[in-house]
């Protein structure tokens, strides 16, 4: 199977896992749970679940066991996007070519849906069947995801990003922002896959961390470039939104460091 087909197979599997874990939640057919479904299953590349599966498979762990950490990390990612799109944050009205969660369901339901997806992630890791994972490694997974999504990771990075809006930052400061805002959850996805393999996976963590950090950097650089040169229809979100908000991005940082380059390229 080539990479494109492998990636598509993982997208389908991750989506099935998300549906399976959201389905037993109470208050089905209410705006809250409908917003959870919408935010989690609106589309997307499923990069983080793919990394969970790919890393775990490398150590011989089955997809059935990896469904739980793959769904958990995507729940965190989905909640972060719902909250990131809110008027108090990036104030976006388009996500993956569709109205953002707060546009479709209202701000209150969007906030609650994000909160519910966040807590569901830890419920999945705590309770879902993972036959090949020890209790010790399950607890390590919970801790890893909590660290990556909190102040030491994604939330801290988002705060740094908001603080840097409209300011000139250097490359070191920019990398610090994205190492937390974007990179922490990508690193966690790889680590969750490794931790599912116990001692064998733990031994590989230093190498896998470097691998994950490189992916996180490449992903953010590409995302920043596409915000400049892409179009709204292709991106599925407002083109140029980062520039309009005065966001710190790699193209902006590069242009500022190269006075001969014209802004807007």
Residue frames relative to the residue before (quaternion, step in Angstrom):
aa qw qx qy qz dx dy dz
X 1.0000 0.0000 0.0000 0.0000 0.00 0.00 0.00
X 0.3668 -0.7335 0.5206 0.2374 3.61 -0.78 0.98
X 0.7239 -0.4760 0.2774 0.4152 3.55 -1.30 0.35
X 0.6458 0.5356 -0.3351 0.4287 3.60 0.91 -0.88
X 0.6803 0.4750 -0.2867 0.4789 3.57 0.94 -0.87
X 0.6192 0.5376 -0.3333 0.4653 3.56 1.08 -0.76
X 0.6563 0.5093 -0.3065 0.4647 3.57 0.93 -0.90
X 0.6631 0.5032 -0.3087 0.4601 3.59 0.93 -0.86
X 0.6271 0.5318 -0.3343 0.4606 3.58 1.03 -0.75
X 0.6596 0.4975 -0.3012 0.4761 3.58 1.05 -0.77
X 0.5943 0.5524 -0.3606 0.4600 3.59 1.07 -0.67
X 0.6697 0.4962 -0.2935 0.4682 3.57 0.88 -0.97
X 0.6759 0.4937 -0.3012 0.4569 3.58 0.89 -0.91
X 0.6555 0.5072 -0.3158 0.4619 3.60 0.92 -0.87
X 0.6502 0.5110 -0.3177 0.4638 3.60 0.97 -0.81
X 0.6334 0.5220 -0.3266 0.4687 3.58 1.01 -0.80
X 0.6506 0.5127 -0.3130 0.4646 3.58 0.99 -0.85
X 0.6396 0.5235 -0.3264 0.4586 3.59 0.96 -0.83
X 0.6511 0.5058 -0.3177 0.4683 3.59 0.91 -0.88
X 0.6619 0.5279 -0.3054 0.4357 3.56 0.95 -0.90
X 0.7131 0.4450 -0.2625 0.4740 3.58 0.98 -0.78
X 0.6602 0.4852 -0.3158 0.4784 3.61 1.11 -0.55
X 0.5801 0.6506 -0.3601 0.3326 3.59 1.06 -0.78
X 0.7228 0.4399 -0.2906 0.4467 3.69 0.86 -0.74
X 0.4668 0.6945 -0.4524 0.3084 3.60 1.21 -0.16
X 0.5133 -0.6373 0.4675 0.3344 3.60 -1.06 0.64
X 0.7869 0.3447 -0.2521 0.4455 3.55 -1.38 0.18
X 0.1586 0.7736 -0.5846 0.1859 3.57 0.94 0.90
X 0.8079 0.2509 -0.2212 0.4852 3.57 -1.22 0.62
X 0.5317 0.5398 -0.4516 0.4711 3.56 1.15 0.67
X 0.6615 -0.5070 0.3484 0.4289 3.62 -1.14 0.38
X 0.6105 0.5680 -0.3612 0.4174 3.61 1.02 -0.72
X 0.7486 0.3921 -0.2358 0.4799 3.59 0.64 -1.08
X 0.5901 0.5452 -0.3676 0.4683 3.59 1.11 -0.56
X 0.6471 0.5013 -0.3109 0.4831 3.59 1.05 -0.74
X 0.6030 0.5412 -0.3524 0.4683 3.60 1.10 -0.64
X 0.6462 0.5056 -0.3069 0.4822 3.58 0.91 -0.94
X 0.6724 0.5171 -0.2952 0.4397 3.56 0.84 -1.03
X 0.7062 0.4749 -0.2715 0.4495 3.57 0.80 -0.99
X 0.7185 0.4540 -0.2513 0.4631 3.58 0.99 -0.81
X 0.8049 0.3041 -0.1129 0.4969 3.58 1.05 -0.76
X 0.3370 0.7783 -0.4680 0.2484 3.57 1.20 0.50
X 0.6770 -0.4020 0.3016 0.5377 3.58 1.26 -0.24
X 0.3472 0.7483 -0.5267 0.2050 3.55 -1.18 -0.44
X 0.6218 -0.5997 0.3857 0.3240 3.52 -1.28 0.48
X 0.2492 -0.7879 0.5152 0.2271 3.60 1.21 -0.51
X 0.1201 0.8287 -0.5320 0.1261 3.56 1.02 0.87
X 0.6951 0.4977 -0.2914 0.4293 3.58 0.81 -0.98
X 0.6522 0.4697 -0.3301 0.4950 3.64 0.89 -0.76
X 0.6109 0.5537 -0.3557 0.4401 3.59 1.00 -0.77
X 0.6701 0.4950 -0.3009 0.4640 3.59 0.94 -0.85
X 0.5969 0.5399 -0.3610 0.4711 3.60 1.09 -0.65
X 0.6892 0.4790 -0.2812 0.4653 3.58 0.79 -1.02
X 0.6824 0.5066 -0.3018 0.4319 3.59 0.79 -1.01
X 0.6837 0.4763 -0.2911 0.4701 3.58 0.92 -0.88
X 0.6715 0.4953 -0.3032 0.4602 3.58 0.87 -0.89
X 0.6414 0.5266 -0.3185 0.4581 3.59 0.98 -0.85
X 0.5946 0.5855 -0.3547 0.4216 3.56 1.08 -0.73
X 0.7296 0.3763 -0.2140 0.5293 3.57 1.17 -0.64
X 0.6163 -0.6012 0.3311 0.3861 3.57 1.24 0.30
X 0.4566 0.6783 -0.4556 0.3518 3.60 1.23 0.29
X 0.4829 -0.7032 0.4505 0.2633 3.57 -0.93 0.92
X 0.6094 -0.5484 0.4316 0.3762 3.55 -1.24 0.49
X 0.5991 0.5835 -0.3603 0.4133 3.58 1.04 -0.74
X 0.6703 0.4694 -0.2867 0.4982 3.57 0.99 -0.82
X 0.7126 0.4849 -0.2561 0.4375 3.57 0.97 -0.87
X 0.4545 0.6914 -0.4531 0.3317 3.61 1.22 -0.20
X 0.6642 0.5307 -0.3137 0.4229 3.59 0.93 -0.88
X 0.7184 0.4050 -0.2895 0.4858 3.66 0.67 -0.90
X 0.6044 0.5528 -0.3647 0.4428 3.61 1.08 -0.61
X 0.6794 0.4693 -0.2863 0.4860 3.59 0.94 -0.88
X 0.6358 0.5504 -0.3319 0.4273 3.58 0.99 -0.82
X 0.6942 0.4625 -0.2918 0.4681 3.58 0.82 -0.94
X 0.6484 0.5008 -0.3307 0.4684 3.61 1.08 -0.62
X 0.5820 0.5567 -0.3733 0.4605 3.61 1.12 -0.56
X 0.6464 0.5007 -0.3168 0.4807 3.58 0.99 -0.83
X 0.6548 0.5100 -0.3166 0.4593 3.59 0.90 -0.89
X 0.6628 0.5097 -0.3066 0.4548 3.59 0.92 -0.92
X 0.6460 0.5081 -0.3297 0.4645 3.59 0.92 -0.85
X 0.6567 0.5215 -0.3236 0.4382 3.58 0.95 -0.85
X 0.6526 0.5068 -0.3198 0.4637 3.60 1.03 -0.72
X 0.6152 0.5447 -0.3436 0.4547 3.58 1.01 -0.81
X 0.7116 0.4377 -0.2555 0.4866 3.57 0.86 -0.97
X 0.6205 0.5615 -0.3388 0.4300 3.59 1.05 -0.76
X 0.6861 0.4988 -0.2773 0.4511 3.59 1.09 -0.72
X 0.4955 0.6956 -0.4166 0.3114 3.61 1.21 -0.35
X 0.6540 -0.5333 0.3612 0.3968 3.62 -1.14 0.52
X 0.6599 0.5173 -0.3137 0.4456 3.59 1.04 -0.69
X 0.6987 0.4017 -0.2552 0.5341 3.59 1.25 -0.34
X 0.8446 -0.0959 0.0952 0.5180 3.60 -0.37 -1.23
X 0.2846 -0.8065 0.4802 0.1947 3.59 1.32 -0.16
X 0.2798 0.7616 -0.5273 0.2523 3.57 0.76 1.10
X 0.2406 -0.7802 0.5602 0.1397 3.57 -1.07 0.72
X 0.7338 0.3304 -0.2008 0.5586 3.57 1.32 -0.03
X 0.0643 0.7727 -0.6266 0.0786 3.56 -0.95 0.96
X 0.8414 -0.0439 -0.0156 0.5385 3.58 -0.69 1.13
X 0.7091 -0.4946 0.2393 0.4420 3.52 1.06 0.88
X 0.6905 0.4226 -0.2599 0.5264 3.58 1.29 0.09
X 0.6429 -0.4973 0.3820 0.4398 3.62 -1.19 0.31
X 0.4987 -0.6464 0.4791 0.3225 3.58 -0.98 0.76
X 0.7119 -0.5001 0.2874 0.4006 3.54 -1.22 0.54
X 0.7022 0.4625 -0.2918 0.4559 3.60 0.87 -0.84
X 0.5905 0.5437 -0.3694 0.4683 3.59 1.18 -0.44
X 0.7221 0.4504 -0.2444 0.4647 3.58 0.93 -0.89
X 0.8254 0.2400 -0.0883 0.5034 3.60 0.92 -0.91
X 0.5649 -0.5807 0.3993 0.4293 3.60 1.24 -0.15
X 0.6295 -0.5829 0.3620 0.3647 3.55 -1.12 0.67
X 0.6548 0.5307 -0.3318 0.4237 3.60 0.86 -0.89
X 0.6890 0.4658 -0.2841 0.4770 3.59 0.86 -0.92
X 0.6209 0.5375 -0.3449 0.4545 3.59 1.07 -0.68
X 0.6437 0.5098 -0.3203 0.4725 3.58 0.94 -0.86
X 0.6820 0.4843 -0.2880 0.4662 3.58 0.89 -0.94
X 0.6334 0.5248 -0.3347 0.4597 3.60 1.01 -0.75
X 0.6395 0.5120 -0.3216 0.4749 3.57 1.01 -0.77
X 0.6399 0.5209 -0.3162 0.4683 3.56 0.96 -0.88
X 0.6833 0.5005 -0.2867 0.4477 3.58 0.91 -0.96
X 0.6451 0.5060 -0.3231 0.4726 3.60 1.02 -0.73
X 0.6140 0.5449 -0.3462 0.4541 3.57 1.06 -0.72
X 0.7116 0.4363 -0.2718 0.4790 3.59 0.79 -0.95
X 0.5932 0.5656 -0.3657 0.4410 3.60 1.10 -0.63
X 0.5916 0.5851 -0.3671 0.4158 3.59 1.02 -0.74
X 0.7247 0.4261 -0.2508 0.4799 3.58 0.86 -0.92
X 0.5779 0.5560 -0.3676 0.4709 3.57 1.19 -0.49
X 0.6350 0.5277 -0.3197 0.4648 3.57 1.00 -0.84
X 0.6968 0.4719 -0.2839 0.4595 3.58 0.78 -0.99
X 0.6780 0.5063 -0.2909 0.4466 3.58 1.04 -0.74
X 0.8403 0.2867 -0.0758 0.4538 3.56 0.86 -1.03
X 0.5932 0.6095 -0.3821 0.3614 3.61 1.05 -0.58
X 0.5647 -0.6002 0.4363 0.3613 3.60 -1.07 0.64
X 0.1108 0.7438 -0.6534 0.0874 3.57 -0.94 0.98
X 0.2089 -0.8586 0.4549 0.1110 3.54 0.41 1.30
X 0.7293 0.4431 -0.2419 0.4618 3.59 1.05 -0.72
X 0.6516 0.5221 -0.2991 0.4620 3.59 1.28 -0.07
X 0.4013 -0.7137 0.5236 0.2354 3.57 -0.88 0.97
X 0.6436 -0.5090 0.3905 0.4175 3.57 -1.24 0.34
X 0.6218 0.5481 -0.3381 0.4457 3.58 1.03 -0.77
X 0.7088 0.4464 -0.2663 0.4768 3.58 0.88 -0.90
X 0.5792 0.5561 -0.3716 0.4660 3.58 1.14 -0.55
X 0.6597 0.4960 -0.3021 0.4770 3.58 0.93 -0.88
X 0.6309 0.5281 -0.3289 0.4635 3.58 1.05 -0.75
X 0.6193 0.5394 -0.3372 0.4602 3.58 1.07 -0.69
X 0.6376 0.5218 -0.3224 0.4661 3.57 0.95 -0.89
X 0.6707 0.5021 -0.2892 0.4631 3.56 0.91 -0.97
X 0.6459 0.5365 -0.3121 0.4445 3.57 0.96 -0.89
X 0.6977 0.4650 -0.2795 0.4679 3.58 0.85 -0.94
X 0.6206 0.5365 -0.3380 0.4613 3.58 1.06 -0.72
X 0.6617 0.5045 -0.3038 0.4640 3.57 0.94 -0.89
X 0.6942 0.4972 -0.2799 0.4389 3.57 0.89 -0.95
X 0.7467 0.4151 -0.2246 0.4687 3.59 1.05 -0.68
X 0.6553 0.5491 -0.3007 0.4226 3.60 1.23 -0.25
X 0.8242 -0.2228 0.1739 0.4908 3.54 -1.23 -0.57
X 0.6821 0.4855 -0.2868 0.4656 3.58 1.05 -0.73
X 0.7668 0.3102 -0.1712 0.5352 3.58 1.26 -0.16
X 0.8789 0.0766 -0.0283 0.4699 3.53 -0.75 -1.16
X 0.6856 0.4762 -0.2993 0.4622 3.63 0.81 -0.93
X 0.6362 0.5194 -0.3234 0.4700 3.55 1.02 -0.79
X 0.6570 0.5133 -0.3023 0.4620 3.57 1.01 -0.82
X 0.6321 0.5222 -0.3281 0.4692 3.57 1.04 -0.76
X 0.6402 0.5191 -0.3234 0.4649 3.58 1.01 -0.80
X 0.6429 0.5091 -0.3152 0.4776 3.58 1.01 -0.82
X 0.6398 0.5349 -0.3143 0.4536 3.57 1.04 -0.83
X 0.6595 0.4974 -0.3045 0.4742 3.58 0.95 -0.87
X 0.6522 0.5255 -0.3070 0.4519 3.56 1.00 -0.85
X 0.7060 0.4783 -0.2572 0.4545 3.58 1.10 -0.72
X 0.4337 0.7112 -0.4644 0.3006 3.62 1.23 -0.15
X 0.8346 0.1759 -0.1560 0.4981 3.54 -0.91 0.98
X 0.6472 0.4902 -0.3210 0.4877 3.57 1.29 0.10
X 0.4452 -0.6549 0.5349 0.2945 3.54 -1.23 0.46
X 0.0292 -0.7995 0.5998 -0.0094 3.58 -0.70 1.07
X 0.4325 -0.6821 0.5179 0.2819 3.55 -1.18 0.52
X 0.7318 -0.4445 0.2885 0.4286 3.56 -1.30 0.20
X 0.6381 0.5331 -0.3320 0.4454 3.58 0.97 -0.80
X 0.6651 0.4909 -0.2988 0.4769 3.59 0.96 -0.86
X 0.6448 0.5265 -0.3173 0.4542 3.58 1.01 -0.83
X 0.6563 0.5016 -0.3108 0.4701 3.57 0.94 -0.85
X 0.6139 0.5388 -0.3485 0.4599 3.60 1.06 -0.67
X 0.6269 0.5345 -0.3345 0.4576 3.59 0.97 -0.85
X 0.7783 0.3853 -0.2031 0.4522 3.56 0.64 -1.12
X 0.5367 0.5872 -0.4124 0.4440 3.59 1.20 -0.32
X 0.7089 0.4038 -0.2416 0.5253 3.56 1.16 -0.64
X 0.7168 0.4849 -0.2774 0.4172 3.60 0.68 -1.08
X 0.8033 0.2251 -0.0963 0.5429 3.59 0.85 -0.97
X 0.7114 0.5171 -0.2686 0.3929 3.54 0.80 -1.06
X 0.6158 0.5908 -0.3627 0.3743 3.59 0.98 -0.77
X 0.7040 0.4512 -0.2768 0.4735 3.60 0.90 -0.85
X 0.6035 0.5252 -0.3560 0.4829 3.60 1.12 -0.58
X 0.6376 0.5105 -0.3146 0.4836 3.57 0.99 -0.83
X 0.6486 0.5199 -0.3178 0.4561 3.58 0.95 -0.84
X 0.6184 0.5506 -0.3484 0.4392 3.60 0.99 -0.78
X 0.6635 0.4833 -0.2961 0.4885 3.56 0.94 -0.89
X 0.6699 0.5083 -0.2981 0.4517 3.57 0.94 -0.88
X 0.6183 0.5347 -0.3529 0.4553 3.61 1.01 -0.71
X 0.6422 0.5160 -0.3185 0.4688 3.57 1.00 -0.79
X 0.6746 0.4870 -0.2911 0.4723 3.57 0.99 -0.83
X 0.6646 0.5155 -0.3105 0.4430 3.59 0.91 -0.87
X 0.5690 0.5901 -0.3872 0.4221 3.59 1.15 -0.46
X 0.6932 0.4702 -0.2622 0.4792 3.58 1.23 -0.48
X 0.5004 -0.6985 0.4095 0.3066 3.59 1.23 0.21
X 0.8571 -0.0785 0.0670 0.5047 3.56 -1.06 -0.83
X 0.6392 0.5417 -0.3256 0.4381 3.57 0.92 -0.89
X 0.6924 0.4707 -0.2723 0.4742 3.56 0.92 -0.88
X 0.6250 0.5500 -0.3379 0.4389 3.57 1.01 -0.80
X 0.6358 0.5476 -0.3317 0.4312 3.59 0.99 -0.78
X 0.7105 0.4596 -0.2512 0.4699 3.57 1.10 -0.67
X 0.4153 0.7596 -0.4446 0.2298 3.62 1.22 -0.19
X 0.6470 0.5199 -0.3638 0.4227 3.68 0.82 -0.76
X 0.6698 0.4766 -0.2962 0.4863 3.59 0.98 -0.83
X 0.6714 0.5058 -0.2957 0.4538 3.56 0.93 -0.90
X 0.5951 0.5621 -0.3633 0.4450 3.59 1.10 -0.62
X 0.6579 0.4982 -0.3109 0.4714 3.59 0.95 -0.85
X 0.6200 0.5407 -0.3206 0.4695 3.55 1.06 -0.81
X 0.6907 0.4853 -0.2782 0.4583 3.59 0.84 -1.01
X 0.6415 0.5256 -0.3271 0.4530 3.58 0.98 -0.79
X 0.6391 0.5182 -0.3221 0.4682 3.59 1.06 -0.74
X 0.6411 0.5094 -0.3206 0.4762 3.58 1.00 -0.82
X 0.6527 0.5310 -0.3110 0.4418 3.58 0.92 -0.91
X 0.6572 0.5020 -0.3042 0.4728 3.56 0.98 -0.86
X 0.6675 0.5016 -0.3015 0.4604 3.59 0.87 -0.96
X 0.6402 0.5337 -0.3198 0.4506 3.58 0.98 -0.86
X 0.6979 0.4729 -0.2837 0.4570 3.59 0.87 -0.92
X 0.6210 0.5323 -0.3422 0.4625 3.59 1.01 -0.78
X 0.6571 0.5038 -0.3063 0.4698 3.58 0.93 -0.90
X 0.6541 0.5219 -0.3125 0.4496 3.58 0.91 -0.91
X 0.6637 0.5066 -0.2996 0.4617 3.57 0.98 -0.87
X 0.6536 0.5088 -0.3138 0.4642 3.58 0.99 -0.83
X 0.6568 0.5193 -0.3113 0.4494 3.58 0.95 -0.89
X 0.5976 0.5620 -0.3658 0.4395 3.60 1.10 -0.59
X 0.6847 0.4638 -0.2722 0.4920 3.57 1.19 -0.59
X 0.8232 0.2828 -0.1154 0.4785 3.58 0.73 -1.07
X 0.5865 0.5929 -0.3733 0.4063 3.61 1.21 -0.27
X 0.3482 -0.6980 0.5656 0.2676 3.55 -1.31 -0.18
X 0.6818 -0.5304 0.3204 0.3889 3.55 -1.18 0.61
X 0.6525 0.5311 -0.3257 0.4313 3.61 0.92 -0.87
X 0.6977 0.4568 -0.2704 0.4810 3.58 0.97 -0.86
X 0.6976 0.4866 -0.2729 0.4495 3.57 0.91 -0.93
X 0.3307 -0.7451 0.5105 0.2736 3.58 1.04 -0.74
X 0.7272 0.2472 -0.2050 0.6067 3.57 1.30 0.27
X 0.6982 -0.4808 0.3110 0.4296 3.56 -1.23 0.31
X 0.3611 -0.7151 0.5568 0.2194 3.56 -0.75 1.05
X 0.8102 0.2558 -0.2010 0.4877 3.55 -0.97 0.86
X 0.3538 0.7619 -0.4839 0.2454 3.59 1.26 0.18
X 0.6322 0.5383 -0.3387 0.4426 3.59 0.99 -0.78
X 0.6562 0.5068 -0.3078 0.4668 3.57 0.96 -0.87
X 0.6576 0.5274 -0.3092 0.4403 3.58 0.94 -0.89
X 0.7173 0.4242 -0.2438 0.4961 3.58 1.08 -0.72
X 0.4508 -0.6958 0.4488 0.3335 3.58 1.26 -0.08
X 0.2399 0.8040 -0.5082 0.1942 3.56 1.15 0.69
X 0.4479 -0.6374 0.5509 0.2993 3.52 -1.25 0.53
X 0.0700 0.8055 -0.5795 0.1023 3.58 -0.57 1.17
X 0.6411 -0.5367 0.3802 0.3954 3.56 -1.25 0.34
X 0.6445 0.4945 -0.3567 0.4614 3.68 0.87 -0.68
X 0.6512 0.5109 -0.3213 0.4601 3.60 0.95 -0.85
X 0.6549 0.5104 -0.3071 0.4650 3.56 0.96 -0.88
X 0.6600 0.5107 -0.3049 0.4589 3.56 1.00 -0.85
X 0.6456 0.5166 -0.3182 0.4637 3.60 0.96 -0.85
X 0.6647 0.5076 -0.3074 0.4540 3.58 0.94 -0.86
X 0.6874 0.4622 -0.2825 0.4838 3.57 1.12 -0.62
X 0.7269 0.3161 -0.1986 0.5764 3.60 1.34 -0.22
X 0.2194 -0.8360 0.4852 0.1324 3.62 0.27 1.21
X 0.6302 0.5568 -0.3444 0.4174 3.60 1.13 -0.51
X 0.6212 0.5336 -0.3402 0.4623 3.59 1.28 -0.32
X 0.3944 -0.7317 0.5081 0.2257 3.57 -0.86 0.94
X 0.4963 -0.6406 0.4896 0.3220 3.62 -0.93 0.83
X 0.7356 0.4296 -0.3125 0.4204 3.54 -1.19 0.59
X 0.4951 0.6469 -0.4573 0.3566 3.60 1.23 -0.01
